[in-house]
């Protein structure tokens, strides 16, 4: 009931309630292509999301009320999972997601994969007497991956965590379940044509998005230009930076993401506690956001439910910095987004500050993970 009240109040009233910009128009176009023209995603029109993203688009399309109700339901799922994983404190912290993220929670479908990630994490960190639920957790993470890719990073971390706990058979079974669900979900769209090549080409060719950490570095280096409406039309439905050192810096950012991911996987593989898996899950998602080629404002919805749990499971500073990064995002999006597009220095600096906060959040969360108890090495055999 508290979440419902907060949702109705803060996503429709107050400084962070503006919905002048969002993805509802894009969803409405896709809904129109499918139901009015009978077009097939990937084959007949460019669709940048995995197939699972069609679920909210089919259910709600660009209708703001249906999308808001669907995302509210997803937030309730996040809250219940947070309560199960982290207790009542984590549950109540999840109530803060709408005011911290603002109208972003109801104008994008990003809380759907967040809910799937939370359900998957809950099933994996369930008490020992429910180990049979771990494979189900990987199945849910696979569905989340086929909705918006990033929950797959949590699956990789969880796989390494199971291996580190010497639960190799369970890890292998869970990995097989994960891949099987991916395959079953993908097969119809592979058969119809266009998947996954259309999606992969879209993201490989897409320039560095203007709010990303890489873009903040590119702005300092200079020599690049803004792409996307209303500056320069392109097909990527967002604004990016191209030319100059943009491509090189984008590659370096991807390498930084890979390095951070390897480091986090190595850390969690030596830490058997369930707290470690929760902290590592937040860390890998923050790394995905901080170093990714694209950092759209709604990506804060990925991190906040995980931050609510990590705050009470050993990473309070990382969780607090994650929330601060989300609040900072609201200072320019959506009302001053086009000031960023038009390269006004004040707003570019603010974007850079937000990105620096994300890097600090990653560092603080990784430090909390590194300080969690390590697995005790097996005693050497004698005689």
N, C-alpha and C positions, 0 to 999 in steps of 0.2 A: 504493500500500500504506500509505503514511503517512496519507493521507486516510481510508482505511478504518479504521485503528487509532484515529485521533483521533475519527472519527465514533462508533464503538462505545463509546469511553471517555467522551467529554464529553457526548454527548446522552443517555446512560443513567445516568451517575454524576456526582457532583459538585454544586456549588451551583447550576448553571444547567440541570440536567437534568429539572426537574419538568415534567410534562405535565398537571397538574391542570386547566388551562384550555387551550383551543385550538379549532380549527374542525372537528375530526374529527366531532363530533356533527352539525354542520350538513351536512357532506358526506354523512354517513350518511343523513340525512333526504332529501336530494336523490336519492341513490342509490335509496332505498326508493320515492320518488315515481315515479321513472322505470321501475324494473324490476318493482316489485310492483304498482303501480297503473296503469302505462302512461301516465302523465301527460307532457305535452309542456312543456319549460321555456319560460318567458315567456308562453305561451298559457294554460296550465292552472295554473301556480303562479308566484309571484314569484321571479325569479332575478336576483340583483344583479350577476352577473358576465357578461362577454361569452361567446359560445358556446364558445370554445376552452377555457374552464374546465371544460367537461364532460369533457374528456379525462382528467384525473386523477381526477375524480369517478367516471367510468365504470370506470376501471382499478382504482382503490384504494378509492373510497368513503370510509368512515370506518374502514377497517381500519388500525390503527397500523403493523403490520409492512409491509404492501404500500406504504403511503404513505412510510414511512421508506426502503424500498429504491428507490422511484421518485425521491425527492428526493436520495438518495445518488447515483444515476445522473446526475441533473441537476447535482449539484455536481462530479462527475467531468468533465462537459462544460465547466463553468465553468473548472475547473482547466486543462484542455487548451487552451482558448481563451486563458486568461490567459498560459499559457506561450508560445503562439504570438505573442501581441501584445506581451507585456512581457518575455519571456525567463524564465529559470529562477527569478529572484527573485520575479516575479509569480506563477509557478506555486506556489512554496513558500508565499507569503503566502496564497494561496487555501486552503491546508491549514488555516489558522487560522479559516476561516469557522465551522465547527461549535462550537469553544469560545467564540468571540466572540458568536455568536448563540444558543447553547444549544439547548434542545429545540425552539425555534421552527422549526428547519430540518426537523424530521420531523413536526410536527403541523399544517403548512400546506403548500399547494402552490406557494408563492411562488417557490421556486427553479426552477420550470418556466419562467415568463416570464423569470427572470433568466438561465437557460441560453440561451433564445432570443435575448435581448438580446446576450449575449456572442458567440454564433455570428454574429449579424448584424453586430456591430461588427468582429469578426475578418475577415469577408469584405469589409467596406468598407475597412478599413485594410490590406488585403493589398498586397503589393508591386506596383509599376506593371505588371509583366508579367502580372498576373492581374486586370486591370481588368474583364474580363467577369464577374467574380464579384461586383462591386458590386451589380448588380441583384438577384442572389441574396440578398445581405445585406439589402436592403430587403424582399424577399419574406419572409425569416425574421422581420424586425422587425414586419412586418404580422401574421404569425401570433402573435407575442408580444403585439401590441396587441389582437388578438381573444381573447387569454387573460386579460390584466389591464391593458389600456389604456396603462400608463405607458411601455412600449417605444416607443410612438408619439412620445414626446418626443425620444427619441434619433434617430428617423427625421427629425424636423424639423430637429434640429441638424445631422445628416449632410447633409441636402439643402442647408442654408445653406452648409455647409463646401464642398460640391462647387461651388456657384455662385461662392463666393469664390475657388476655384482656377481659375475660368474654364472649368470642365467642364460647361457648360450643357446640352449634349445628353445627357451621361451623367446629370446631375441630373434632367432631364425624363423620360428613360427610366426611371430608378429610381423617380421619383415615380409614374409611370403604373403600374409593377409593384406598388408598395406599395398604391395605391388598388384595383387589379384584384384583388389577393389579399384585401383587406378585403371587396370586393363579393362575390367568389365564396364566401367563408366565411359572409357574412351572408345571402345569398339564400335558402337553405333555411329559415332561421328567420323571415325576413320573410314568406315564403310561408305558413309554418305559422301565423303571427300572433303578435303580442305583442312582437316585437323590431323596433326597439330601444326602443320607447316605454316598456315596463315597466321596463327597466333605467334609462333616463334619468329617469323619474319617481321611482324609488326614491332615486336619488342627489340629485336636486334637493330632495326633501322631507326627506331625512335631516338631522337636526340635526348641529351641530358635534360631532365625536367628542371624548370627554373627555380624551384624551391628546394632542391636537393642539396646535400652537403657538397657534392662535386660542383654544383652550380655556384655555390658561395666561393669556392676556390677559383673557378673560372672568372668570376666577376673581378676578383683581385688581380688575376693575371692579365685580363683584358683581351681584346682582339676578336671577341665573339659577337654574334647578333642574335636577337630574339626571334624565335619562330612561333607560328600559331596565331590564330585570330586574336585580337584585331590587328596585329602587327603585320604578319606575313602568313598567308594561308598555308596550311598543310593538312594531312589526313589523320593526325595523331590526337586530335581532340583535347590538346593541352598546349601550354607554352613551354618551349625549351630553349636551349642555347646551342648554337652551331657555329662552326668556323673557328679559326684560331687554334687554341690548345684544347678545345672542348673534347674532342675524341680521345686524346691522350689522357686527359684528366679523368674522363669517364672510365677508361680502362684501368687506370690506377685505383680508382674508387672500387671497382669490381674486385681487383686483386686484394685490396684492403678488407673487403667483405669476406673473401675466401680465407685470408689469413686469420681474421677474427673468429670465423666459424671453426677453423681447425683448432685454434687455441681453446675455444670454449668446449669443443668436443673432447679434447684431451683432458681438460680439467674435470668435466663431469664424469668421464670414464673411470676416474680414480676416486670418486666420491659416491658412496652407496646410499646416502640418506635420501629420503623423499624430498626433503627441503632443497637438496642440491639440484634435483631435477626441476623443481618449480623455479628456482633462481636461474638455472641455465636456460629454461624455456623463455623467460622474460629477456634474458641477455641476448639470445640468438635472434629474437624478433626485433629487439632494439637495434642490433647490428644490421639486420636486413633493412630496417627503415633508414638508419643513419648512413649507410654506405651504398644503398641501392641507387640505381640510375634514375629512378622516379621517387619523389617524396610528395605525394599529393596530401593535402590537409587531412583527409579522412583516414589516413593511415594511423592517426593517433588512436582510433577505435580498436586497432589490432592490439595495442600495447596496454591499454588501461585496465581491462579485466585481469590480465596477467599481473600487472603491477599491484592491484588490490590484494592478490594472494601473496606475491613475493614480499610485500610490505610486512606481513606477519610471519613469514617463513624464513626470514634472515637477511633480506635486502631492503630495509626501509629507506636508505638514502637513494638507492637506484630507483625505487618506486616513486619517491617524492620528486626526483629530478625528471622522471618520465611525465608525471602530472604537470610539472612546471613547463615542460616543453609543449605540452598540449595547450595549456593556458596561453603561452606565448604565441602559439599559432593563431589563436582567436584575435590577437591584436591587429592582424592585417587581413585575415580571411574571414568573411568574403568582402568586407567593406572597402579594404584598401588593396585588394589583390591586383587591380590594374595599375596601382602605383608601383608595385613590384614589376609588372610587365613592362611599364614605361621607364623602368630603371631609375627610379627616384632613390637617391642615396640613403635617405633616412630609413626607408622600408627595406632596402637591400641589407642594411646593417642589422635590422631587426630579424630578418630571415637568418642571417649568419649567426646571430646570438642564439636563436632557437636551435640551430644545428649544432652549435658548440655545447648547448645544454644536453642535447641528445648524446653527444660523444662523452660528456661527463657522466650521464646516466649509464652508458655502456660500461665505462671504466669502473664506476661504483658497483654495478651489479656483478661484473667480472671479479672484482676484488672480494665481494661477499661470497661468491662461489669458491674462489681460491682459499678463503678462510674456513670453509665448511670442512667437517672432519673427513680425512682421507681414509681410503680402504686400507686396513692393516694387511701388510704383506704376509703371505703364508710362511710359517716357520720352516726352516730348512730341515730336511729329513736327516736322521742320524742312524748310525749302525748299519 
